[in-house]
Amino acid sequence: MNLIYNTKDSARILSDRWGDGSHFDLTENEKQTVQYLSEFLVEEVCFVVQKDGKYGVLIELEYEHADSERSEIKESADRVFELLKPRMEKIKIIYPNLDIWAEVGPHVWFGRIAFRTFIPQDIITEFNLSEIFRLMFFEN
C-alpha cells in the first residue's frame, strides 16, 4: 500500500455525509441510488459515491500532517501514512473485497490525508459499516 498523491478526487461524491444529494447534479437513477445507499451511512464520515463506474458508500477519515492547512502536526504526510498503514493492512485482511487506500491532494479538506474504504452497492448488505468504521478509526 502506498500513499496516493492525486490532483483530483478518486471518487465522485453524490451526497453529503447525511445522505442528502439535493445539492448535487444527479440523474433520476442516481437520486434513487443515493436514497437507497443513504440507509447504510454511519457516523458523519460516509458519503454515497461513484468509484470506477460503481456506486457505493465511501467511509473517509481525514488526518492532518505537517503540510496540511491549519495543522499543528509535525509529522510529514508520508510519516502519518506509515502510522495508518498497519490499520489499513488489517482491514484489508479482514475485508479483502473492499478498496482501501489513503490519498492526499487539493480535493481533500485542508490538504489532509484521506483514509478511505469503498463498499460497492452490489455487496454492501454483506458488511457492517459500523465495524469497518471502528477498525478505521481506532487502533486495534
C-alpha positions as CSV (number, residue, x, y, z in Angstrom):
1,M,0.0,0.0,0.0
2,N,1.2,3.4,-0.9
3,L,0.0,6.9,-0.2
4,I,-1.6,8.2,-3.3
5,Y,-1.0,11.8,-4.4
6,N,-4.0,12.8,-6.5
7,T,-4.8,16.1,-8.2
8,K,-8.5,15.2,-8.3
9,D,-10.8,13.1,-6.2
10,S,-10.7,9.3,-6.9
11,A,-14.4,9.0,-6.2
12,R,-17.3,11.1,-7.5
13,I,-19.3,12.2,-4.4
14,L,-23.1,12.1,-4.8
15,S,-24.2,13.0,-1.3
16,D,-23.1,14.9,1.8
17,R,-22.3,13.0,4.9
18,W,-26.0,12.8,5.9
19,G,-27.1,11.2,2.6
20,D,-28.5,14.4,1.1
21,G,-27.9,14.6,-2.6
22,S,-30.2,17.5,-3.3
23,H,-27.3,20.0,-3.9
24,F,-25.6,17.7,-6.4
25,D,-26.3,17.4,-10.1
26,L,-27.8,13.9,-10.2
27,T,-29.8,11.9,-12.7
28,E,-33.1,10.4,-11.5
29,N,-31.4,7.0,-11.2
30,E,-28.6,8.5,-9.1
31,K,-31.1,10.1,-6.8
32,Q,-32.7,6.7,-6.2
33,T,-29.3,5.2,-5.6
34,V,-28.4,7.9,-3.1
35,Q,-31.7,7.4,-1.3
36,Y,-31.1,3.6,-1.1
37,L,-27.4,3.8,-0.1
38,S,-28.1,6.6,2.5
39,E,-29.7,3.9,4.7
40,F,-26.2,2.4,5.2
41,L,-24.4,5.6,6.3
42,V,-22.8,5.6,9.7
43,E,-21.4,8.4,11.8
44,E,-20.6,11.5,9.8
45,V,-17.8,10.0,7.9
46,C,-19.7,8.4,5.0
47,F,-20.7,9.6,1.5
48,V,-22.6,8.0,-1.3
49,V,-20.1,7.9,-4.2
50,Q,-19.4,6.6,-7.7
51,K,-16.0,5.0,-8.0
52,D,-14.6,3.2,-11.0
53,G,-18.1,3.1,-12.5
54,K,-19.7,1.5,-9.4
55,Y,-22.0,3.1,-6.9
56,G,-21.4,2.6,-3.2
57,V,-20.5,4.1,0.2
58,L,-17.2,5.7,1.0
59,I,-16.0,5.9,4.6
60,E,-13.5,8.6,4.9
61,L,-11.3,9.7,7.9
62,E,-9.0,12.7,7.5
63,Y,-5.7,13.1,9.1
64,E,-3.6,16.2,9.5
65,H,0.1,16.3,8.6
66,A,2.9,18.9,8.6
67,D,1.9,20.3,5.2
68,S,-1.9,20.4,5.7
69,E,-3.5,23.7,6.4
70,R,-4.2,24.8,10.0
71,S,-2.2,21.8,11.3
72,E,0.0,21.7,14.4
73,I,1.2,18.2,13.5
74,K,4.9,18.0,12.9
75,E,5.0,14.6,11.0
76,S,5.1,14.5,7.2
77,A,2.3,13.1,5.2
78,D,4.5,10.0,4.5
79,R,5.1,9.5,8.2
80,V,1.4,9.9,9.1
81,F,0.6,7.4,6.3
82,E,3.2,4.9,7.8
83,L,1.3,5.2,11.1
84,L,-2.0,4.4,9.3
85,K,-0.7,1.6,7.1
86,P,-0.9,-1.2,9.7
87,R,-4.6,-0.3,10.3
88,M,-5.2,-0.4,6.5
89,E,-3.5,-3.7,6.1
90,K,-5.5,-5.3,9.0
91,I,-8.8,-4.1,7.4
92,K,-7.7,-5.5,4.0
93,I,-7.1,-8.9,5.6
94,I,-10.5,-8.9,7.3
95,Y,-12.3,-7.4,4.2
96,P,-10.2,-8.4,1.1
97,N,-13.1,-7.5,-1.3
98,L,-13.0,-3.8,-0.3
99,D,-11.0,-0.9,-1.8
100,I,-8.9,0.6,1.0
101,W,-6.5,3.5,0.3
102,A,-5.1,6.8,1.5
103,E,-4.8,9.8,-0.7
104,V,-3.8,13.4,-0.4
105,G,-4.4,16.3,-2.7
106,P,-6.2,19.6,-3.1
107,H,-9.6,17.9,-3.1
108,V,-9.1,16.7,0.5
109,W,-10.3,19.2,3.1
110,F,-7.4,21.4,4.2
111,G,-4.9,19.2,2.3
112,R,-5.2,16.4,4.9
113,I,-4.7,12.7,4.2
114,A,-8.0,10.9,3.4
115,F,-8.0,7.3,4.7
116,R,-10.8,5.7,2.6
117,T,-12.7,2.5,2.3
118,F,-15.2,1.9,-0.6
119,I,-18.1,-0.5,-0.2
120,P,-19.8,-1.2,-3.5
121,Q,-23.6,-1.2,-3.7
122,D,-23.7,-4.8,-5.0
123,I,-22.1,-6.2,-1.9
124,I,-23.0,-3.6,0.7
125,T,-25.5,-5.8,2.6
126,E,-22.7,-8.2,3.4
127,F,-20.9,-5.7,5.6
128,N,-21.3,-4.0,8.9
129,L,-20.2,-0.4,8.1
130,S,-20.1,0.5,11.8
131,E,-17.5,-2.3,12.3
132,I,-15.4,-1.1,9.3
133,F,-15.6,2.5,10.7
134,R,-14.4,1.2,14.1
135,L,-11.5,-0.6,12.6
136,M,-10.5,2.5,10.6
137,F,-10.9,4.9,13.5
138,F,-9.5,3.1,16.5
139,E,-6.1,1.5,16.8
140,N,-6.5,-2.2,17.4
